[in-house]
Amino acid sequence: LVYYNNYYPIISKLSERTKLFELGAYPGVEYRILRIFDTANPQTPPTELFTSKPGCEYELKPVYPLVPKLERQWPVRVNESDLPKLYTPGMFNAVSAIGSLFTAVGGLGSAFLLSTLVSFFFIPSKSMDPTLQVGDVLLVEKVTPRLSKNNNKVGDMVLFAPPPRLREIVSSSGGKQLSDRDLFVKRIAARPGDTVTVDPTGAVSINDATPPFGRDLCDTEPLKLIERYIQPVESQTVGKGKVFVLGDCGSVSVDSRVWGSLDTTNIKGKPIIRIWPLSRFGNIPSPLQ
């Protein structure tokens, strides 16, 4: 999260509502982050940050006037750990629209049935840029991965639960503890039996040839930080029940070059269409077309 941007506090369960009201971070109200403080060391004065980090404190103020009952002395200081979720205005509007859609379809029963077949996924990073951009919302089907683990083709885009090595990397880098609900999206580059080579710069060859789709579709990250995490391999065969996945933006994507092949049992869904933003609504282009 970045200071002086707008966000909506969102609760994951009703029991969180009371605490957020006490803190002045009302769920569903649009706030501006005026400042972000690093309060990790109680022996030194808080230092201001440009972006958030675990345990930081936000200085929040509502964007619009509230009803008198909810007004208080603004801004308020709220610790990052006390906020279950913060959505950007675009994400909040998309969730609201999705909720209305489920309601229109017909009650909780229909919504539950739909949730077992499809779900929605927000793109949080640039790893699939420019095919998928930060803030895009995808409609994802969850039936195909349940029916067969052998129907994954090279070029398919898949959503998957993080494997153990990826969880370790995120945790050791100061990120949150990931669970199976924290999905990632990448593209399948190699299937069981294929031979993969990764050089120290992150360049990949599959069966002694470049992948059949573009890897460097985005602007190059000038510091090349991803090279610190690359695990070079020479002619490694993808095992049974696994796939090798890559992001379309090779200069920033933390993918199988870093944490190895993905077990197909981790695959949870495949994108169908992009539903947000409306200017790019429709099918997601395939690099193999």
N, C-alpha and C positions, 0 to 999 in steps of 0.2 A: 504494500500500500504506500502511496505517495502523499506527502503533506499538501494541503490546500486543494485536494481533490474531494469530491462528494461521494458519500457512501451511505447505505441503509443498513442499520443493525437488523439482523435476522435471527430468530430463535429456532433451535432444533427441536425443543420440546417445551410444553407449557410451563414447566417448573422453573424455567429460566426467565420467565417474564417478570416476576416480582423483583428479582435482583436488578435487572436492567432498568426498571422503573425507579428503583432506589438510587441508582447511579446517574439517572438522567439521560440514559441512552435508550430512548423509547423505540421498540421494534416498529419498523415500517416508516419511521420518520427520516427524512433526508438530512444528513449532517455534513458539515464541512470539517475536515481535519485541519485545524489551524496550525498545530505544531505537533511534532513527535519527539518524545524524550527517551533517552537510554537511561534507565534507572537501575541497571544491573549491579552497580557498586554503591551500596548505601553510604560508604565512607567519603564519596566525592559528590559534588553537585551534579544534578542531571545534565547531560549534554544533548543538544538538539540533533536530530537525525533527518535525513532527506527521505528515507524510506523506512518502513517498519521492520522490526526484528522481534523474535520471541521475547516476551517479557517487557516490551516497551510500553510506554503510556501515551495515549492520544489525548489531545486537547480538542474537544468537540463543541460545536455550536450549530443549532438548527439553521438550515438555509432559510426557512420561512417562519413567521411568527406562529406560535402555538396558541391553543385555547388557554385562558387564564389559569385553569387548574393545573396545567402541565408546565407553565412557565417557572423558571427559577433563575438563579444567578448564573449567567453564562460567561465564559465557556466552562465545561466540566472536564475533569481529568478522569480517564477510564483506562485501566490496564488492559493490554491486549488479550490476556488470558481470560478476562471477564466477558469478552464478546464472542459468542459462539461462531457467528459469521458476519462478514461485512460484504454487501453486494454493491457493485457500481450501479448507477441509474439504469444503464442499459440492461444489466443482468436482472435488476429488480423488475423492470417493465416486462422483460421476457417471461420471468416467473409468474407475474400477475396474469399475463395473457395466457400462459399455459394452464394456470389454475382455472381461468374462466372457460377454457376449452374443455377441461375435464368435467367441470360442472355442467356444461351444456350437453356433453355426451350422455350424462344421466346417472348422477348419484355416485355414492361411494363404491357400490358393487362394480359398476362399469369402470370406474377409475382404477380399482384394484386389478380388474382383469386386464385393462390396458397396460398397467404398470408391469405386468409379467411378460408382456409382449414387446413393448417399446418403452423407451425412456428418453430423457433429454440430457444433453451434455454441453457444458460451457467450455470453450477453448481458453485455457488460462495462460498459455505461453506461446512463444514464437517457434517452437520446434517443428511445426508443420507449415510454417509460413513459406510462400504466400497462398498455398492451397487452402489452408485453414488459418484464419487470422484471429488474434486475441479478441475475445468478446463474441465470436461466432457461436450460435446455438445450433446443435445438430439433433435431428431425430434419429434415434438409434434402435435398430431391431435386435432383440435378444434371443430369438428363436433358433436361428441357424447354428450358433455355437453349441447349443444344447443338444441338437439333433445329431451332429457329427463333428468330430475334432479333425477330420481329414479333408474337409472341404475348403481349406484355406489356400488361396492361389497367390502367386507372386504378383504384387501390385495391389492386393487387397488392403484396405485400411481397417484396422481393428482397434477396439477398446479393450484394455486388459487391466486386471488387478496387478499391483506391483509385485515382482518376484522378490525373494529375500535380499538379494544383493542390492537391488535398487532401494529397498527400504533402509538398508544400512547406510547407503551413500547419502540419502536425504537426511537421515537422523544425525550422522556424523558432521554434516554441513550446517547444522543448527536448525534444520527444518522440523516439522511436526512428526510424530509417530504415525506412519501410514497404516491404513487398513485395507481390506478388500473393497471397501466402498470408494476409495480414492483411485479412480480410473485414469489411465494414461492412453494416449492415442499415438500410433505409429503405423508404418506401412511395411508389409511383409516383403522382404528382399530375397529370402532363401528358404527352401523347404527341406524336410528330411532327405539326407543323401547328397545335398548340394555341398560344395566345398567353398569355404569363405576364407579370404585373406584380408587382414586389416593392417595397414602400415602405421607408423608412429604419428603421422599427420592426420589420421582418421580416414584416409582414402580406402575404399572398399572394392574388392573384386570378388565376383561370384563365378565359380567354375572357370577361373582364369579370364574372366571378361568383366567389364564394368556393368553395374546393375542396369536393367532394361528401362529404368526411369531416371529422370534427373535427380541428383542429390543436392546440388548447390543452387537451389532455386531462389534463395534469399541473399541479401547483402552479406558479405563476409564480415564476421565479428573481428575487428582490428586487433584485439589483444590475443585472439586464438586461445582463450582459456580452456576450451574443450579439450585441447591437446594434453592438458595435465591429467585428464581422466581416462584417455584412450588406453585400452589394453590390446597391444598389437598381437595378432595371431597369424600363423603361417599355415595355409592349407588345412584348416580345421573343418571337419565334416559335421554338418548339422545332424544331431541325433534324432532317433525316432520319437515322435510325439512332441517335437520342438520346431520352432521357426526362428529365423533371424530377422529382426525388425529394425527399421531405420526411420528417422524423421526426414521430411523433405528439406528442412533447413539444416544441412549438415554441420554448419559452423557453430550451432548452439544446442543441437539435439543430444540429450543424454539417452542413448539407445543401446542396442546390443553390442556396439563397439566398446561400451563401457562396462556393462554388467552381464554380457553373454546372451546366449539364446534364450528364448521365451518358451516355457511349457505351454502347450496349447490349451491345457485345462484352465489357464489363467485368462483366456480370452472370453470376454463377457458379452460382446456385441459388435455390430458393424454399422457404420453410419449409412442412413438411407438418403436423406436430403438435409440441406441447410435451411433452417426456418428463420434465422435472424443473422444479420440485419435484412430487412425487406429488400434492400437494393441488390442483395446477392442471393435472394431466395431461389431455391431450386436444387437440381442435382449437383453433386460434387464431382468436378471433372477428374477423370482418371489419367495419369501420365502415360498409360499404355494405349490410349485411344488415338 
